[in-house]
């Protein structure tokens, strides 16, 4: 009798985990991130605001670099509206753009604003 109970328990656990994974995949939005900095990006991280202190997560660039006008596709959780974007350029300088509003975003461009001499995010919203 205990083997049958164990099988039922394992099956129930599997179904719960599968349901949570499916829900997580459905609750994400696709986002295209484009490098318009004029320089290669060596590393790129995007995390919900407030979570970067614990872990910036995986490098979105992956192997190699993200050259000018290249893009990467990520999935983000729209339950969080604001995200921090951290990137490292060819000169090994690290930049953080805090509280980027990703509400309804489907594409963001990381740009260098020469007039203001700073990096910014341009957002293209769904709609």
Secondary structure, DSSP 8 states (H G I E B T S, - for coil): -HHHHHHHHHHHHHHHHHHHHHHHHHTEEEEEEEEESSS-EEEEEEEETT-TTT---S-SS-SS-B-TT-EEEEEEETT--EEEEEEEETT--EEEEEEEE-TTEEEEEEEEETTTTEEEEEEEE--
